[in-house]
């Protein structure tokens, strides 16, 4: 049985306060990351990958908190499986950068392959268990990301072929892909009223 606190809509002041708190946490996180990477001299693809990892892990943890505190607000199919998908994606971004300091690269890669296999199974299960609205959001996210990335990749490839820009590594491209996918997910979710 659901408690009254789960059924009661949040006031405007609570929503604004939540946005301010999340914005402040985001700004603090960005400031700390900028200081860390400025001192470290890390290349921008690593900075982007770390930002994506932090975003994915944060969304996963916030989703877990939401599931625990307000389960009635979590759409069908968005529960544990979605949390697993976010957390594994964040971990897979961090492992290639930080794990080789203490684990052999081939072992790190084997771990990434295993995590990717688990995440793929979780994604398929998520799709199968999702309701029609969530499936539509997932399809729209993929379509928006595909068209945006296809257009950008073509233009960049043409500019690279003409010698106007430098080549980008696959590591940088996957960071860009994830950033575009997350933004596409936000757009598709907002269009359907999912916040």
Secondary structure as UniProt FT lines:
FT   HELIX           4..7
FT   HELIX           12..40
FT   HELIX           44..69
FT   HELIX           71..73
FT   TURN            76..77
FT   HELIX           80..98
FT   HELIX           99..101
FT   HELIX           105..129
FT   HELIX           132..161
FT   TURN            162..163
FT   HELIX           170..191
FT   TURN            192..193
//
